[in-house]
Amino acid sequence: MAVEVCSNCFSPRIAPYMGYETGKRFICQDCGHISAVTLEFEDMDALVKVLQVRRDEAGESE
């Protein structure tokens, strides 16, 4: 089952914005980011792996 997430914070809590009147846009319910772009992962495990890599890379750069 595919998981669609916010392109800013990777939250799966996204919703249509403005009823698509201005084109296909989404708003993130966690960070408030509005975008026409979302990221799609194959499943929740794939999302978790990407988030773990991002966390590890952020820890190395400190």
PDB file of N, CA, C, O and CB in Angstrom:
ATOM      1  N   MET A   1       0.840  -1.179   0.000  1.00  0.00           N
ATOM      2  CA  MET A   1       0.000   0.000   0.000  1.00  0.00           C
ATOM      3  C   MET A   1       0.887   1.244   0.000  1.00  0.00           C
ATOM      4  O   MET A   1       1.714   1.406   0.898  1.00  0.00           O
ATOM      5  CB  MET A   1      -0.957  -0.003   1.218  1.00  0.00           C
ATOM      6  N   ALA A   2       0.733   2.108  -0.969  1.00  0.00           N
ATOM      7  CA  ALA A   2       1.556   3.308  -1.113  1.00  0.00           C
ATOM      8  C   ALA A   2       1.234   4.320  -0.013  1.00  0.00           C
ATOM      9  O   ALA A   2       0.096   4.435   0.444  1.00  0.00           O
ATOM     10  CB  ALA A   2       1.344   3.943  -2.499  1.00  0.00           C
ATOM     11  N   VAL A   3       2.278   5.050   0.396  1.00  0.00           N
ATOM     12  CA  VAL A   3       2.139   6.085   1.420  1.00  0.00           C
ATOM     13  C   VAL A   3       2.557   7.409   0.800  1.00  0.00           C
ATOM     14  O   VAL A   3       3.680   7.535   0.313  1.00  0.00           O
ATOM     15  CB  VAL A   3       2.999   5.757   2.696  1.00  0.00           C
ATOM     16  N   GLU A   4       1.675   8.393   0.812  1.00  0.00           N
ATOM     17  CA  GLU A   4       1.956   9.724   0.277  1.00  0.00           C
ATOM     18  C   GLU A   4       2.238  10.661   1.447  1.00  0.00           C
ATOM     19  O   GLU A   4       1.478  10.695   2.415  1.00  0.00           O
ATOM     20  CB  GLU A   4       0.764  10.254  -0.596  1.00  0.00           C
ATOM     21  N   VAL A   5       3.336  11.425   1.357  1.00  0.00           N
ATOM     22  CA  VAL A   5       3.756  12.257   2.482  1.00  0.00           C
ATOM     23  C   VAL A   5       4.085  13.681   2.035  1.00  0.00           C
ATOM     24  O   VAL A   5       4.259  13.958   0.848  1.00  0.00           O
ATOM     25  CB  VAL A   5       4.966  11.636   3.174  1.00  0.00           C
ATOM     26  N   CYS A   6       4.162  14.564   3.013  1.00  0.00           N
ATOM     27  CA  CYS A   6       4.535  15.964   2.796  1.00  0.00           C
ATOM     28  C   CYS A   6       5.975  16.032   2.290  1.00  0.00           C
ATOM     29  O   CYS A   6       6.851  15.341   2.811  1.00  0.00           O
ATOM     30  CB  CYS A   6       4.372  16.795   4.105  1.00  0.00           C
ATOM     31  N   SER A   7       6.217  16.856   1.287  1.00  0.00           N
ATOM     32  CA  SER A   7       7.568  16.996   0.735  1.00  0.00           C
ATOM     33  C   SER A   7       8.467  17.835   1.635  1.00  0.00           C
ATOM     34  O   SER A   7       9.673  17.908   1.399  1.00  0.00           O
ATOM     35  CB  SER A   7       7.505  17.621  -0.653  1.00  0.00           C
ATOM     36  N   ASN A   8       7.911  18.463   2.651  1.00  0.00           N
ATOM     37  CA  ASN A   8       8.686  19.301   3.564  1.00  0.00           C
ATOM     38  C   ASN A   8       9.107  18.547   4.825  1.00  0.00           C
ATOM     39  O   ASN A   8      10.279  18.575   5.203  1.00  0.00           O
ATOM     40  CB  ASN A   8       7.881  20.528   3.946  1.00  0.00           C
ATOM     41  N   CYS A   9       8.146  17.869   5.484  1.00  0.00           N
ATOM     42  CA  CYS A   9       8.446  17.239   6.777  1.00  0.00           C
ATOM     43  C   CYS A   9       8.240  15.723   6.784  1.00  0.00           C
ATOM     44  O   CYS A   9       8.456  15.074   7.808  1.00  0.00           O
ATOM     45  CB  CYS A   9       7.589  17.858   7.848  1.00  0.00           C
ATOM     46  N   PHE A  10       7.825  15.159   5.656  1.00  0.00           N
ATOM     47  CA  PHE A  10       7.620  13.718   5.495  1.00  0.00           C
ATOM     48  C   PHE A  10       6.441  13.176   6.321  1.00  0.00           C
ATOM     49  O   PHE A  10       6.378  11.973   6.576  1.00  0.00           O
ATOM     50  CB  PHE A  10       8.885  12.984   5.881  1.00  0.00           C
ATOM     51  N   SER A  11       5.532  14.023   6.733  1.00  0.00           N
ATOM     52  CA  SER A  11       4.354  13.583   7.466  1.00  0.00           C
ATOM     53  C   SER A  11       3.322  13.004   6.499  1.00  0.00           C
ATOM     54  O   SER A  11       3.114  13.561   5.421  1.00  0.00           O
ATOM     55  CB  SER A  11       3.748  14.751   8.274  1.00  0.00           C
ATOM     56  N   PRO A  12       2.677  11.904   6.863  1.00  0.00           N
ATOM     57  CA  PRO A  12       1.619  11.359   6.009  1.00  0.00           C
ATOM     58  C   PRO A  12       0.281  12.084   6.201  1.00  0.00           C
ATOM     59  O   PRO A  12      -0.702  11.756   5.538  1.00  0.00           O
ATOM     60  CB  PRO A  12       1.440   9.875   6.293  1.00  0.00           C
ATOM     61  N   ARG A  13       0.244  13.068   7.106  1.00  0.00           N
ATOM     62  CA  ARG A  13      -1.005  13.781   7.384  1.00  0.00           C
ATOM     63  C   ARG A  13      -1.177  14.962   6.423  1.00  0.00           C
ATOM     64  O   ARG A  13      -1.043  16.119   6.822  1.00  0.00           O
ATOM     65  CB  ARG A  13      -1.031  14.274   8.850  1.00  0.00           C
ATOM     66  N   ILE A  14      -1.476  14.659   5.148  1.00  0.00           N
ATOM     67  CA  ILE A  14      -1.704  15.685   4.144  1.00  0.00           C
ATOM     68  C   ILE A  14      -3.160  15.638   3.702  1.00  0.00           C
ATOM     69  O   ILE A  14      -3.814  14.597   3.765  1.00  0.00           O
ATOM     70  CB  ILE A  14      -0.753  15.500   2.936  1.00  0.00           C
ATOM     71  N   ALA A  15      -3.649  16.783   3.255  1.00  0.00           N
ATOM     72  CA  ALA A  15      -5.046  16.876   2.833  1.00  0.00           C
ATOM     73  C   ALA A  15      -5.142  17.795   1.616  1.00  0.00           C
ATOM     74  O   ALA A  15      -4.283  18.655   1.426  1.00  0.00           O
ATOM     75  CB  ALA A  15      -5.948  17.400   3.993  1.00  0.00           C
ATOM     76  N   PRO A  16      -6.171  17.623   0.795  1.00  0.00           N
ATOM     77  CA  PRO A  16      -6.366  18.554  -0.318  1.00  0.00           C
ATOM     78  C   PRO A  16      -6.503  19.977   0.213  1.00  0.00           C
ATOM     79  O   PRO A  16      -7.070  20.196   1.283  1.00  0.00           O
ATOM     80  CB  PRO A  16      -7.613  18.164  -1.151  1.00  0.00           C
ATOM     81  N   TYR A  17      -5.980  20.942  -0.541  1.00  0.00           N
ATOM     82  CA  TYR A  17      -6.014  22.336  -0.138  1.00  0.00           C
ATOM     83  C   TYR A  17      -6.887  23.125  -1.105  1.00  0.00           C
ATOM     84  O   TYR A  17      -6.744  22.999  -2.322  1.00  0.00           O
ATOM     85  CB  TYR A  17      -4.589  22.925  -0.079  1.00  0.00           C
ATOM     86  N   MET A  18      -7.764  23.913  -0.582  1.00  0.00           N
ATOM     87  CA  MET A  18      -8.645  24.793  -1.365  1.00  0.00           C
ATOM     88  C   MET A  18      -9.552  24.015  -2.318  1.00  0.00           C
ATOM     89  O   MET A  18      -9.990  24.562  -3.330  1.00  0.00           O
ATOM     90  CB  MET A  18      -7.811  25.787  -2.160  1.00  0.00           C
ATOM     91  N   GLY A  19      -9.835  22.777  -2.018  1.00  0.00           N
ATOM     92  CA  GLY A  19     -10.750  22.005  -2.852  1.00  0.00           C
ATOM     93  C   GLY A  19     -10.291  21.842  -4.283  1.00  0.00           C
ATOM     94  O   GLY A  19     -11.105  21.623  -5.180  1.00  0.00           O
ATOM     95  N   TYR A  20      -8.986  21.946  -4.505  1.00  0.00           N
ATOM     96  CA  TYR A  20      -8.381  21.825  -5.832  1.00  0.00           C
ATOM     97  C   TYR A  20      -8.836  22.914  -6.791  1.00  0.00           C
ATOM     98  O   TYR A  20      -8.664  22.775  -8.002  1.00  0.00           O
ATOM     99  CB  TYR A  20      -8.701  20.477  -6.420  1.00  0.00           C
ATOM    100  N   GLU A  21      -9.422  24.010  -6.270  1.00  0.00           N
ATOM    101  CA  GLU A  21      -9.891  25.087  -7.148  1.00  0.00           C
ATOM    102  C   GLU A  21      -8.736  25.773  -7.869  1.00  0.00           C
ATOM    103  O   GLU A  21      -8.903  26.253  -8.990  1.00  0.00           O
ATOM    104  CB  GLU A  21     -10.681  26.116  -6.346  1.00  0.00           C
ATOM    105  N   THR A  22      -7.579  25.823  -7.241  1.00  0.00           N
ATOM    106  CA  THR A  22      -6.414  26.492  -7.823  1.00  0.00           C
ATOM    107  C   THR A  22      -5.434  25.493  -8.411  1.00  0.00           C
ATOM    108  O   THR A  22      -4.256  25.805  -8.585  1.00  0.00           O
ATOM    109  CB  THR A  22      -5.713  27.344  -6.776  1.00  0.00           C
ATOM    110  N   GLY A  23      -5.903  24.318  -8.714  1.00  0.00           N
ATOM    111  CA  GLY A  23      -5.037  23.250  -9.177  1.00  0.00           C
ATOM    112  C   GLY A  23      -4.795  22.286  -8.026  1.00  0.00           C
ATOM    113  O   GLY A  23      -5.160  22.575  -6.886  1.00  0.00           O
ATOM    114  N   LYS A  24      -4.201  21.178  -8.308  1.00  0.00           N
ATOM    115  CA  LYS A  24      -3.988  20.156  -7.291  1.00  0.00           C
ATOM    116  C   LYS A  24      -2.925  20.626  -6.299  1.00  0.00           C
ATOM    117  O   LYS A  24      -1.750  20.747  -6.645  1.00  0.00           O
ATOM    118  CB  LYS A  24      -3.572  18.815  -7.941  1.00  0.00           C
ATOM    119  N   ARG A  25      -3.347  20.886  -5.074  1.00  0.00           N
ATOM    120  CA  ARG A  25      -2.440  21.312  -4.012  1.00  0.00           C
ATOM    121  C   ARG A  25      -2.799  20.557  -2.736  1.00  0.00           C
ATOM    122  O   ARG A  25      -3.937  20.131  -2.538  1.00  0.00           O
ATOM    123  CB  ARG A  25      -2.513  22.860  -3.788  1.00  0.00           C
ATOM    124  N   PHE A  26      -1.790  20.407  -1.879  1.00  0.00           N
ATOM    125  CA  PHE A  26      -1.971  19.717  -0.599  1.00  0.00           C
ATOM    126  C   PHE A  26      -1.476  20.606   0.526  1.00  0.00           C
ATOM    127  O   PHE A  26      -0.568  21.415   0.335  1.00  0.00           O
ATOM    128  CB  PHE A  26      -1.225  18.357  -0.586  1.00  0.00           C
ATOM    129  N   ILE A  27      -2.072  20.456   1.697  1.00  0.00           N
ATOM    130  CA  ILE A  27      -1.581  21.131   2.890  1.00  0.00           C
ATOM    131  C   ILE A  27      -1.237  20.060   3.926  1.00  0.00           C
ATOM    132  O   ILE A  27      -1.983  19.102   4.131  1.00  0.00           O
ATOM    133  CB  ILE A  27      -2.641  22.151   3.450  1.00  0.00           C
ATOM    134  N   CYS A  28      -0.103  20.250   4.561  1.00  0.00           N
ATOM    135  CA  CYS A  28       0.324  19.321   5.600  1.00  0.00           C
ATOM    136  C   CYS A  28      -0.328  19.735   6.913  1.00  0.00           C
ATOM    137  O   CYS A  28      -0.250  20.898   7.308  1.00  0.00           O
ATOM    138  CB  CYS A  28       1.880  19.290   5.731  1.00  0.00           C
ATOM    139  N   GLN A  29      -0.952  18.811   7.571  1.00  0.00           N
ATOM    140  CA  GLN A  29      -1.632  19.105   8.830  1.00  0.00           C
ATOM    141  C   GLN A  29      -0.651  19.221   9.990  1.00  0.00           C
ATOM    142  O   GLN A  29      -1.036  19.646  11.079  1.00  0.00           O
ATOM    143  CB  GLN A  29      -2.663  18.031   9.131  1.00  0.00           C
ATOM    144  N   ASP A  30       0.614  18.850   9.776  1.00  0.00           N
ATOM    145  CA  ASP A  30       1.611  18.955  10.835  1.00  0.00           C
ATOM    146  C   ASP A  30       2.448  20.235  10.724  1.00  0.00           C
ATOM    147  O   ASP A  30       2.602  20.959  11.707  1.00  0.00           O
ATOM    148  CB  ASP A  30       2.520  17.742  10.806  1.00  0.00           C
ATOM    149  N   CYS A  31       2.991  20.516   9.526  1.00  0.00           N
ATOM    150  CA  CYS A  31       3.871  21.686   9.398  1.00  0.00           C
ATOM    151  C   CYS A  31       3.208  22.866   8.685  1.00  0.00           C
ATOM    152  O   CYS A  31       3.761  23.966   8.679  1.00  0.00           O
ATOM    153  CB  CYS A  31       5.128  21.297   8.655  1.00  0.00           C
ATOM    154  N   GLY A  32       2.032  22.657   8.083  1.00  0.00           N
ATOM    155  CA  GLY A  32       1.320  23.738   7.414  1.00  0.00           C
ATOM    156  C   GLY A  32       1.827  24.050   6.012  1.00  0.00           C
ATOM    157  O   GLY A  32       1.344  24.986   5.375  1.00  0.00           O
ATOM    158  N   HIS A  33       2.783  23.286   5.529  1.00  0.00           N
ATOM    159  CA  HIS A  33       3.358  23.498   4.194  1.00  0.00           C
ATOM    160  C   HIS A  33       2.299  23.229   3.126  1.00  0.00           C
ATOM    161  O   HIS A  33       1.593  22.222   3.187  1.00  0.00           O
ATOM    162  CB  HIS A  33       4.599  22.582   3.973  1.00  0.00           C
ATOM    163  N   ILE A  34       2.190  24.128   2.151  1.00  0.00           N
ATOM    164  CA  ILE A  34       1.258  23.973   1.035  1.00  0.00           C
ATOM    165  C   ILE A  34       2.079  23.735  -0.219  1.00  0.00           C
ATOM    166  O   ILE A  34       2.993  24.500  -0.525  1.00  0.00           O
ATOM    167  CB  ILE A  34       0.327  25.229   0.874  1.00  0.00           C
ATOM    168  N   SER A  35       1.752  22.670  -0.947  1.00  0.00           N
ATOM    169  CA  SER A  35       2.545  22.310  -2.110  1.00  0.00           C
ATOM    170  C   SER A  35       1.722  21.518  -3.112  1.00  0.00           C
ATOM    171  O   SER A  35       0.730  20.879  -2.762  1.00  0.00           O
ATOM    172  CB  SER A  35       3.767  21.513  -1.689  1.00  0.00           C
ATOM    173  N   ALA A  36       2.150  21.573  -4.352  1.00  0.00           N
ATOM    174  CA  ALA A  36       1.550  20.739  -5.392  1.00  0.00           C
ATOM    175  C   ALA A  36       2.296  19.410  -5.481  1.00  0.00           C
ATOM    176  O   ALA A  36       1.878  18.504  -6.203  1.00  0.00           O
ATOM    177  CB  ALA A  36       1.568  21.467  -6.762  1.00  0.00           C
ATOM    178  N   VAL A  37       3.407  19.299  -4.741  1.00  0.00           N
ATOM    179  CA  VAL A  37       4.261  18.121  -4.801  1.00  0.00           C
ATOM    180  C   VAL A  37       4.184  17.350  -3.491  1.00  0.00           C
ATOM    181  O   VAL A  37       4.319  17.926  -2.411  1.00  0.00           O
ATOM    182  CB  VAL A  37       5.714  18.518  -5.107  1.00  0.00           C
ATOM    183  N   THR A  38       3.967  16.057  -3.594  1.00  0.00           N
ATOM    184  CA  THR A  38       4.063  15.160  -2.443  1.00  0.00           C
ATOM    185  C   THR A  38       5.053  14.057  -2.808  1.00  0.00           C
ATOM    186  O   THR A  38       5.382  13.863  -3.979  1.00  0.00           O
ATOM    187  CB  THR A  38       2.650  14.562  -2.048  1.00  0.00           C
ATOM    188  N   LEU A  39       5.510  13.357  -1.815  1.00  0.00           N
ATOM    189  CA  LEU A  39       6.397  12.219  -2.044  1.00  0.00           C
ATOM    190  C   LEU A  39       5.609  10.940  -1.804  1.00  0.00           C
ATOM    191  O   LEU A  39       4.800  10.860  -0.879  1.00  0.00           O
ATOM    192  CB  LEU A  39       7.659  12.282  -1.120  1.00  0.00           C
ATOM    193  N   GLU A  40       5.851   9.950  -2.637  1.00  0.00           N
ATOM    194  CA  GLU A  40       5.132   8.689  -2.480  1.00  0.00           C
ATOM    195  C   GLU A  40       6.127   7.558  -2.257  1.00  0.00           C
ATOM    196  O   GLU A  40       7.101   7.414  -2.994  1.00  0.00           O
ATOM    197  CB  GLU A  40       4.247   8.400  -3.716  1.00  0.00           C
ATOM    198  N   PHE A  41       5.866   6.769  -1.237  1.00  0.00           N
ATOM    199  CA  PHE A  41       6.702   5.618  -0.902  1.00  0.00           C
ATOM    200  C   PHE A  41       5.901   4.350  -1.118  1.00  0.00           C
ATOM    201  O   PHE A  41       4.676   4.345  -1.006  1.00  0.00           O
ATOM    202  CB  PHE A  41       7.217   5.702   0.560  1.00  0.00           C
ATOM    203  N   GLU A  42       6.603   3.285  -1.426  1.00  0.00           N
ATOM    204  CA  GLU A  42       5.978   1.996  -1.708  1.00  0.00           C
ATOM    205  C   GLU A  42       5.115   1.517  -0.541  1.00  0.00           C
ATOM    206  O   GLU A  42       4.005   1.018  -0.727  1.00  0.00           O
ATOM    207  CB  GLU A  42       7.046   0.955  -2.025  1.00  0.00           C
ATOM    208  N   ASP A  43       5.660   1.685   0.677  1.00  0.00           N
ATOM    209  CA  ASP A  43       4.939   1.287   1.878  1.00  0.00           C
ATOM    210  C   ASP A  43       5.541   2.018   3.077  1.00  0.00           C
ATOM    211  O   ASP A  43       6.498   2.776   2.922  1.00  0.00           O
ATOM    212  CB  ASP A  43       4.994  -0.260   2.079  1.00  0.00           C
ATOM    213  N   MET A  44       4.994   1.800   4.255  1.00  0.00           N
ATOM    214  CA  MET A  44       5.454   2.492   5.455  1.00  0.00           C
ATOM    215  C   MET A  44       6.896   2.110   5.798  1.00  0.00           C
ATOM    216  O   MET A  44       7.648   2.942   6.305  1.00  0.00           O
ATOM    217  CB  MET A  44       4.530   2.175   6.635  1.00  0.00           C
ATOM    218  N   ASP A  45       7.286   0.873   5.529  1.00  0.00           N
ATOM    219  CA  ASP A  45       8.662   0.445   5.803  1.00  0.00           C
ATOM    220  C   ASP A  45       9.668   1.246   4.976  1.00  0.00           C
ATOM    221  O   ASP A  45      10.733   1.602   5.480  1.00  0.00           O
ATOM    222  CB  ASP A  45       8.822  -1.054   5.512  1.00  0.00           C
ATOM    223  N   ALA A  46       9.347   1.533   3.720  1.00  0.00           N
ATOM    224  CA  ALA A  46      10.239   2.320   2.865  1.00  0.00           C
ATOM    225  C   ALA A  46      10.374   3.743   3.414  1.00  0.00           C
ATOM    226  O   ALA A  46      11.469   4.305   3.401  1.00  0.00           O
ATOM    227  CB  ALA A  46       9.712   2.350   1.406  1.00  0.00           C
ATOM    228  N   LEU A  47       9.286   4.323   3.889  1.00  0.00           N
ATOM    229  CA  LEU A  47       9.326   5.659   4.489  1.00  0.00           C
ATOM    230  C   LEU A  47      10.199   5.655   5.737  1.00  0.00           C
ATOM    231  O   LEU A  47      11.018   6.555   5.920  1.00  0.00           O
ATOM    232  CB  LEU A  47       7.904   6.144   4.835  1.00  0.00           C
ATOM    233  N   VAL A  48      10.035   4.659   6.592  1.00  0.00           N
ATOM    234  CA  VAL A  48      10.822   4.571   7.827  1.00  0.00           C
ATOM    235  C   VAL A  48      12.312   4.459   7.503  1.00  0.00           C
ATOM    236  O   VAL A  48      13.129   5.082   8.181  1.00  0.00           O
ATOM    237  CB  VAL A  48      10.367   3.362   8.678  1.00  0.00           C
ATOM    238  N   LYS A  49      12.682   3.689   6.498  1.00  0.00           N
ATOM    239  CA  LYS A  49      14.087   3.552   6.117  1.00  0.00           C
ATOM    240  C   LYS A  49      14.678   4.891   5.678  1.00  0.00           C
ATOM    241  O   LYS A  49      15.797   5.232   6.063  1.00  0.00           O
ATOM    242  CB  LYS A  49      14.234   2.522   4.993  1.00  0.00           C
ATOM    243  N   VAL A  50      13.936   5.645   4.880  1.00  0.00           N
ATOM    244  CA  VAL A  50      14.410   6.953   4.424  1.00  0.00           C
ATOM    245  C   VAL A  50      14.570   7.896   5.612  1.00  0.00           C
ATOM    246  O   VAL A  50      15.561   8.622   5.695  1.00  0.00           O
ATOM    247  CB  VAL A  50      13.436   7.558   3.385  1.00  0.00           C
ATOM    248  N   LEU A  51      13.619   7.891   6.521  1.00  0.00           N
ATOM    249  CA  LEU A  51      13.706   8.764   7.692  1.00  0.00           C
ATOM    250  C   LEU A  51      14.889   8.379   8.584  1.00  0.00           C
ATOM    251  O   LEU A  51      15.532   9.257   9.161  1.00  0.00           O
ATOM    252  CB  LEU A  51      12.399   8.707   8.496  1.00  0.00           C
ATOM    253  N   GLN A  52      15.182   7.103   8.703  1.00  0.00           N
ATOM    254  CA  GLN A  52      16.332   6.667   9.499  1.00  0.00           C
ATOM    255  C   GLN A  52      17.639   7.135   8.865  1.00  0.00           C
ATOM    256  O   GLN A  52      18.546   7.575   9.572  1.00  0.00           O
ATOM    257  CB  GLN A  52      16.333   5.135   9.650  1.00  0.00           C
ATOM    258  N   VAL A  53      17.745   7.044   7.558  1.00  0.00           N
ATOM    259  CA  VAL A  53      18.942   7.510   6.859  1.00  0.00           C
ATOM    260  C   VAL A  53      19.100   9.014   7.040  1.00  0.00           C
ATOM    261  O   VAL A  53      20.203   9.491   7.307  1.00  0.00           O
ATOM    262  CB  VAL A  53      18.875   7.152   5.358  1.00  0.00           C
ATOM    263  N   ARG A  54      18.017   9.761   6.899  1.00  0.00           N
ATOM    264  CA  ARG A  54      18.079  11.220   7.089  1.00  0.00           C
ATOM    265  C   ARG A  54      18.518  11.561   8.516  1.00  0.00           C
ATOM    266  O   ARG A  54      19.317  12.475   8.716  1.00  0.00           O
ATOM    267  CB  ARG A  54      16.700  11.868   6.786  1.00  0.00           C
ATOM    268  N   ARG A  55      18.005  10.838   9.494  1.00  0.00           N
ATOM    269  CA  ARG A  55      18.374  11.081  10.887  1.00  0.00           C
ATOM    270  C   ARG A  55      19.856  10.781  11.099  1.00  0.00           C
ATOM    271  O   ARG A  55      20.560  11.546  11.758  1.00  0.00           O
ATOM    272  CB  ARG A  55      17.508  10.224  11.837  1.00  0.00           C
ATOM    273  N   ASP A  56      20.323   9.677  10.544  1.00  0.00           N
ATOM    274  CA  ASP A  56      21.723   9.298  10.688  1.00  0.00           C
ATOM    275  C   ASP A  56      22.637  10.308  10.019  1.00  0.00           C
ATOM    276  O   ASP A  56      23.683  10.652  10.570  1.00  0.00           O
ATOM    277  CB  ASP A  56      21.961   7.914  10.107  1.00  0.00           C
ATOM    278  N   GLU A  57      22.264  10.789   8.842  1.00  0.00           N
ATOM    279  CA  GLU A  57      23.070  11.780   8.139  1.00  0.00           C
ATOM    280  C   GLU A  57      23.101  13.107   8.888  1.00  0.00           C
ATOM    281  O   GLU A  57      24.132  13.778   8.925  1.00  0.00           O
ATOM    282  CB  GLU A  57      22.535  11.990   6.729  1.00  0.00           C
ATOM    283  N   ALA A  58      21.983  13.483   9.480  1.00  0.00           N
ATOM    284  CA  ALA A  58      21.933  14.724  10.264  1.00  0.00           C
ATOM    285  C   ALA A  58      22.812  14.611  11.509  1.00  0.00           C
ATOM    286  O   ALA A  58      23.432  15.592  11.918  1.00  0.00           O
ATOM    287  CB  ALA A  58      20.477  15.052  10.668  1.00  0.00           C
ATOM    288  N   GLY A  59      22.870  13.431  12.111  1.00  0.00           N
ATOM    289  CA  GLY A  59      23.709  13.209  13.278  1.00  0.00           C
ATOM    290  C   GLY A  59      25.185  13.278  12.946  1.00  0.00           C
ATOM    291  O   GLY A  59      25.980  13.730  13.769  1.00  0.00           O
ATOM    292  N   GLU A  60      25.567  12.840  11.761  1.00  0.00           N
ATOM    293  CA  GLU A  60      26.965  12.867  11.333  1.00  0.00           C
ATOM    294  C   GLU A  60      27.451  14.273  11.017  1.00  0.00           C
ATOM    295  O   GLU A  60      28.637  14.567  11.169  1.00  0.00           O
ATOM    296  CB  GLU A  60      27.151  11.985  10.123  1.00  0.00           C
ATOM    297  N   SER A  61      26.546  15.149  10.577  1.00  0.00           N
ATOM    298  CA  SER A  61      26.949  16.497  10.175  1.00  0.00           C
ATOM    299  C   SER A  61      27.087  17.443  11.364  1.00  0.00           C
ATOM    300  O   SER A  61      27.551  18.571  11.195  1.00  0.00           O
ATOM    301  CB  SER A  61      25.947  17.062   9.190  1.00  0.00           C
ATOM    302  N   GLU A  62      26.698  17.013  12.554  1.00  0.00           N
ATOM    303  CA  GLU A  62      26.791  17.887  13.727  1.00  0.00           C
ATOM    304  C   GLU A  62      28.155  17.879  14.321  1.00  0.00           C
ATOM    305  O   GLU A  62      28.399  18.564  15.315  1.00  0.00           O
ATOM    306  CB  GLU A  62      25.799  17.489  14.766  1.00  0.00           C
TER     307      GLU A  62
END
